[in-house]
Amino acid sequence: MGGRFVEPDLGFIAELKLRGGDTLKKCYQCATCSVVCNLTHDDTPFPRKEMIWAQWGLKDRLLADPDVWLCHQCGDCSLKCPRGAKPSSVLSAIRNASFRRFAFPGFMGAALSSPLYLPLLIAAPVFALAAVLFSLNGFAVPEGAIVYSKFMPIKAIDSVFLPVSIFALACAFMGVRSFWDGLVKAGPLPADANIPAAIIGAVKEIFTHERFGKCDANRYRRWGHLLMFFGVVSLFITTNMVMAYHYLLHVETPLALHDPVKLLGNFGAVFAFVGCTWIIAKRTVSDEGSTYYDWTFALALYFTVITGIFSEILRLAETPGPAYPVYFTHLTLVFFLIAYMPFSKFAHMLYRATAMVYSIAAKK
């Protein structure tokens, strides 16, 4: 008689244990995690099934499982687990493995997953922007009032950031498309699936973070993430509005403090700073989710916001000595976030949104 045999991927098991899921072998399938989770489905509850799949090394099944992304890592399951198996940490490790699996090009996923490559990843934006700056003025500091556009003109910045942004968007699209194809291949959508409605539902969830509110433990994370999310969105809108001012209205920076775009940017910076501070402070005292992936993104975003705030404070204080180096550091951090977005924790929102759309369309 023929039969199907489970062929565990031992390398994948080792990868999960290395990236925060080292407790997965403690699970003995009591199902407490699925019982206490307020986000799980009634018909296909998680994370119990994901824990056994992880123990068995079923890599392909896990990386095509949307439920991995519906977990918000609130820690309810880990708090109540009688064996200390920390299911939320295991699911976090599985999500991190997804960045490596679906990254395009693949070597970038490997680079962003290891601290060994961090010096090179930081050096790339530093040298790229330094080369542009040297070609403009040989690192000379402009005389007179501090005007960052005299130090690094907007057109010069765009000459670097535009191709980098296009590269990041193309890589993100390829990664998300591969992820979507994996989801649909593992579980084809019903014939009457309404994708547009599913997208609207996912967007609503993202902007309200409603599912975060259903968690018991670490409920604070909803407000921290909301502040960070709306802060980043505000800063993104501000950046594009500044470009519109420059290219369409021929309005140069710095903008007046009472300008609506400037106000939006400053409020966004405050929101992002408070949100990041909140999340990092809580994560520092928690043993959940403190992986290299998490910390790299959180700290890169945090220092991007901080250097942006200090760039404005130093400009208003008319201290060119530290102002221009801080501004240059800010630009390198922005480059870091944009260029490596498809391969880092920053891509988390793209994969989660995709899984949410699939789950809604599949009527789970």
Order of alpha helices (4+ residues) and beta strands (2+ residues): alpha-alpha-alpha-alpha-alpha-alpha-alpha-alpha-alpha-alpha-alpha-alpha-alpha-alpha-alpha-alpha-alpha
